[in-house]
């Protein structure tokens, strides 16, 4: 995809058409990168995740529709005949969905196509997904039924609880689109499906002005009350933080305060002797450790220590969250070193990565089963941002909850921004974007290592920036980091 050519076409109000035989995950990754360009040009970056989620669902539906017709043709079944349709669909899951990787080879260069169309008219932008597979009466009935059902739901938790139709793996698809468009302020009426005897076209028009609906749920109220009820950071730690922030503080005074806290002393000595602080000799005293790591790193360590004490005390030791965060922190430091990121962001990188998921403690504490269901719904998916599903289900995502916690505990701005935007680095303030991009990439590499996400879920623009936009190169980099991470914890 030539992004500049597409932008040029949009600037001249021409329709840009991108054609496919079968939309692969790699092409979805390119579409996401394209949307960052296009929506940035339209000054609507905040809608990237919504638009991408809708388009990906429509493109997948077009893939399935074409694969279905190729399958019916191969089996000598008439898709318009109700008896043949029932016969073909009884084996569709087994022969098509369960053999999805074979469909590209079957459809590539064949008679079926899919097109993504984009056009700008003034301040409005129009999208369409088209394929040359007319909808059957039975398919149209199912589509209309799902759209009607979606009107009854206010949030995704309602839909998860109620939707049981898994025919063709459709389940939540159209309901998801309706909820997204309604809650984002685009409006569900801006989505339409047209079909005739030659093609099917799904259209989405994004107006100049969108007014998002504030999602209010019982869970959201419970979460906000939970934040209000959490204790402040321990006084013993805030006292040291204040000393670190005071330019007139004496290092001996700071060291004496730290020595009163055995756990903090042990963490500080471990940090000062780590590979990220190149010391020729072992650091054995707290005063020496303070000098080695510096006051900013010390202050950040205090935030981590305070948060961990509160979270473990309130919710028990959620080791899955802390293990992921610890790995992310190591990966982030490594990436920063590889990219020669020194100066003002270097000190914040590791602690930002360590704290980036603190909002998850709240989500898991109020309804662990439901949020694990959201994670498994997207596990391994080469697209997808679970934070969008969290927002639809609750009204708040874990990065937003993390930012509220950071505000409550008076974190410095760089930490708060890294936590809030670690899934959407392109929305971060420009002066802190590099910091957030590293946290994003470290988090995604950990998700890849932990088999939560695939390579094609990652922003192609950032992969290119870090010279990781080749899946083999990326995989090798993750393997290398994981070996070093395990060695550091041995």
N, C-alpha and C positions, 0 to 999 in steps of 0.2 A: 504494500500500500504506500503510495506516494502522498505523505501527509500534506506537503506544501501544495501539491497539485489539487488535492481535495479542498483545502482551505481556499485556494484561488478560485475554484469553481463556486464555492459557497459565497465568496465575496461578490461574485458577479451574478448571484441569484440563479445559477445553473444547478440542475439536479445532478448530484454525484451518485453514480451507481457502481457498486462493487459486487462482482458475480462469483459464485461458488458452485461446485458440484456437491460438496459436502463440507460443512463448517467444522473444522478441527479445533481442538483446544488451543493449538498454537495460533490459529487465526482469531479465536476469541481474545487471546492475549493482545494481538495486534489491534483488534477493534477497541479494546479498553484503552490502549495507548492513543489511538486515534481520537477517542472521545475526550480524553484529557486535553488534546489540542483543540478540538472543535468547541467543547464547552468552555474552555478558557477563552477562545476567540469570541464566544457569545457572552462572556462574563457570567457564566452559570456553572462554574466548577463545582459548586455545592450539590449539583444534581447528577454528577458523573456516576456515582454508585447506583442511584435509582435507575437512570437511563440504561446503564450497562446490564443491570439485573433483568430489566424488562426485555431488552433486545436479545440477551443470551437465551432467555426462555423462549422467545419467539423463533429464534434461529434453531434451537434444539427441536422445537415442535415441527419446524419445516424439514429438518433432517429426518425426523421420525416419519413424517408424512410421505416423504419421497422414498425412504427405505421400505415403508409399508407397501407402497405401490409397486416397487421393484420386486418385492417378495411375492405379492399377489400375482404379478405377471409371470414370474418364474414358476409359480405353483399352478398356473393356468386357472386362477380363480378370478371371478368377476367381482370387483370391489363394490359395485353398485347393487349386486344381488345379495339380499339379506341372508340367505342360506350360506352362500359362499363367504360372505363377510364374517359370519359367526364361526365358520370352519377355519378361516384364516387367522382370526383373532385368538382362537383357542391355542394356537401354536406361536403367536407373535412374540410373546415374552421369551419363550425358550429359544426360538430360531433367530430373533432379531436383537432384542434388548440384551440378552445374555451373550450375544456374539457381536457386540457393538463395534469392536475393532475391525471386523470384517466388512463393515458397511461402506467405508471409504473406498475400498478396492472395487466393490460392486457398483458404486454410483459414479466413480471418477470417470469422466469422459462419456457418460451415458446420456440419456434423454431428459433427465431431470436437472433443474437448476434451482438455485436460491440466490436472491439478490437483496442486498442491503442498500437502501436509497436514503439520501440525506439532502435536504434543501432548506435554505434560509430565505424567509420572506420578512423583510424588515427586522423586527426584534424577535420574531417567532422562528422556531426551527422545527422542521417536520422530518420524521423518520418513517420508513416503511420496510417491512420484511415481506418479500414476495417469493412464491414458488409455484411452479406449473403443475400443481396437484390440486384439482378442485376438491372441496370438502364434500363428503357424502352426507346424506340426510341424517344418518346415525351419528356421525361425527359432529355435525352442526347442533344436533339436539344435546349432545354431551357438553359442548362448548357453552351453549346458552344456559344450560342447567348450572354450570360452574359459575358463570358470571352472575346469575341470579342468586346463587348461594352466597357469593362474596358480599352481597349487599347486607347480609345479616351479621357480618363480622365487623367489630370495631378494631380488633388487633389480631396479631398472629397467633396468640395463645388460644383464642377462640377457634381459629382455623385448625390448628394442630389437634385440638381436642375433638373436633367434629368431622374433619375430612377423612374418609376411609377409602375412597375410590382410588385404586392404584392401577387401573387399566392403562396399559401403555406407559406405566411409570409417570402418569400425568399428575396425579394427586393434587399438590398444592399450586401447580403452575399458574393457571389463570386466576385463581383466588389471590395468589401472591401479587400478581400484576395489578389487580383491582385495588388491593389494599395499599400497595406502594403508591399508586397514582393518586388515590384519595388522600392519603396522609401526607404526601409530599407537597400537596397544593397544586399539582398539575391538573388533577381532576380525572376521575375514571371515565367521564364522558369524552375525554380527548383520545381515548383508545377505541378503535373500531376494527371490525373484521369484515372483509368483503370477499365474496367468491362468485365465480361464474363457471361456465363449462370448460374454461381454459386455465384458470389460475386462482390462487388464494392470496389475498394481500391483507396484512395486519398493519394498521397505521397508528402513529402516535404523534400528536402535535403538542409541542411544548410552548405555552404562551409566554409573552414578555414578562408578565407578573405572575408569580406563584405565591400563594399564601398557605404555608404548611399548617396542618391541623395539629394542635398539641394533643398528643395521645395521653389520656389520663386512665390509668389502670389501678387496680388494688395493689398490684405488685409495686408500681411506681411510688405510690403513697407510702407503702411499707419500707421501700428502700430509702426514701428521703427521711423518714422518721428514724431509720436505722443509722443514717449518717449523723443526724442531730444527736442521737444517743451515744455515739462513740466517744470515748474519753479523749482528752488532749494528749499530746506527746508527753511522756514522763518528764517531770520537772527536772530531774537530775540531768536529762539530755538537753532540754531547752536551755538550761543554765550554761552548758558548754557551748551550745550553738550561739548564744548571745556573746560569749567570750570570743568565739571565732569571728563573729561579725564586727567586733570592736577593735579598731586598728591600734588601740592603746594597750590591748591585752598582752600579758607577759606569757611566753611559751611555758615557763615553769609552772605558772598558775594553772594553765590549761592542762598540762600533763598531770598535775596533782589531782585535779578533778576527775580525769579519766581513770587514774589508778584506783579511785574509789569504786569503780565498776569493773569487776573481773571479766565479765563477758565481753564488754566493749574493749577492754585492754587486749584480750586475746584476738578479737577481730582486727584491731588496728595493727597488731604485730604481724598477723598473717598477711594483711594487705601490704604492709611495708616490705615484707620479704618475698612478695610475689614477683613473677617474671616481668610484670609491667613496671616495676621500679628497679632499674638496673643498678643493683648495689653489689660491690665486690665483696663486702663483708656482711656477716649476719647482723641484723638489727635486733638488739636485745633489750633496749630500754624504751619506755613510752616517750620520753623526751626526744630521743633519736628518731623514733617512728613518726612523731609529729613533724619533725623537720623534713623527713624523707617524703611523706605523702603530701604535705602542705595543708594549709588551713581549709581550703575549699574542699579537697578530698575528704578531710576529716569531718567537716560539716555534713557533707553528703552521706558519709558513713553513719553519722548520728541519725539522720532521717531514716535510713534503712533499719537501723537498730530499733528505733522507736516504733516504726510501722510494724515491724515483725513482732515486737512484744505485744502490741495491741491486737493485731490480727490473730496471732496464735492464741492469745488469751480469750478473745471473743468467740472465735470460730473453730478452735482446734488447729492442729497442724495439717493444712491442706498441702501436702508435699508435692502433689502433681503440679500445682500452680508455682510453688517455690522452685521446684526442680527445673521447670521450663524457664522461669525468670533467671535462675542462676546460669543456665546454658546461654540464654540470650545475652546476658551481661558479658560472659566470656567472648562470645562471637562478636559482640559489638566492639569490645576493646581490640580484638584481632583485626576487624575490618578497619577501624580507625587508624590502627598502626599501618596497615597495608596501604591505606589511602593518604598517609602522611598528614593526618588531621591532628595537628598539635594545637597549641594556643588555648583560647578560651573555652572551646567545646570539649577538649580532651578530658578534662576533669569531670565533666557531667555525663559523659557517654555511658560508663559502666553502671552508675547508680540509676540513671534514667531507664536503662534496660532492665535493671533489677526490680524497679518499681512500676514498670509499664502496665502490668496486669493487676494492680491492687484493686481495681474495680471489680474484678472477677470474684474476689472473696465475698463481696456483697451479693452478687447475683447467685452464686452457688449456695450461699447461706439461706436465702429466702426460698429458693425452689431448685435444689440441685438437680433433681430428675428432669425437670423441664429444660433447663439450660444444657444439660448433657444431651438431651434429645436434639436441640438446635445444633450442637457441635457435631453429633453423629450424622445429622441430615446433610451437613456440608463436608464431612470428613473425606479427605482425599480428593475433593472436588477441585478441578483446575479453574476455578473462577471464584468467586464467591467471597463475600465479606460477611462473616457471621455478625458483625456489629450492626449491619443493616437489619438483620432479622431480630436482633435484640431490641433495636429501637422500635420495630413494628410490634413486637410482643409486649414490651413493657413501657416504652416511651423514653427509655434511657439505655444507652449502650455502656459496656464496661469501660471504654475510654472516657466517656462523659462522667460516669460515676467516679472514676479515678481522679479526674480533674476536680470534681467537687471535694473529694477527700484532700487533695493537694491544697485546695483553697482553705479548707477547714484547719489544716495543720500548718498553714502559712509557709508552704514550700516556696523556694525561689521560682521566679517566672520560667526559667529555662526547664526546670524539672516538670512544672505543671504543663507546659506546652508539649514536651516530649510525651507525656502520659496521654494527653488529650488527643493528639494527632498521629499516634503511632500507626494507625491503620489508614490514615489519609494524609500522607506527608505533603501532598500538593496544596493542601489548605493551610498548612502551618505558616506563621509569619515568616517573611523572607529572611530576616536576620537569624532565625533559628532553624531554617529548613534543612540545612546540612546535618545538623544534629538529629533531627527527626527522621531524616532519610536513612541514617545509619541504624537507628533503633528499629525502623520499619524493616530494613533488609535483614538485620540480625534475627528479628522475630520470625520473619518468613523462612529464613534458612533453618531455624529451629523447628518450625512447623513441618518443613520438608523432611528433616532428620527424624522427627517424631511421627511421620506419615499422616499428618493432619491435612497437609496441602500438597499439591503437585507443583511442579516447576512453572506451569503455564498459568498459575494463579497469581504470579508475581508481576508487578508493573514492569513492562518491557523497557520503558524509558530509564528506569533506575537500574535494571539489569545491565543495560548498555553503558550507563554511567560508570558502573563498577566493573566493566569488562567481564560480566558473568552471563551474557545473553546467549550462551551456547550451553545446552543442557549437560553435555559431558564435562565442560569446564566448571559449570556450577556444581555438579555432583561431586567432582574431585575436590573442589574448595570446601564443601560441607564435610566430606570425609576427613580432610586434613584438619579442619577445625575441631571435629569431634574427637579425633585421636589426641590432639593437644589438650582438649578439655578434660578428657578422662585421665590423662597423665597428670594434669594439675590437681585432680581430686583423688589421686591414688594414695 
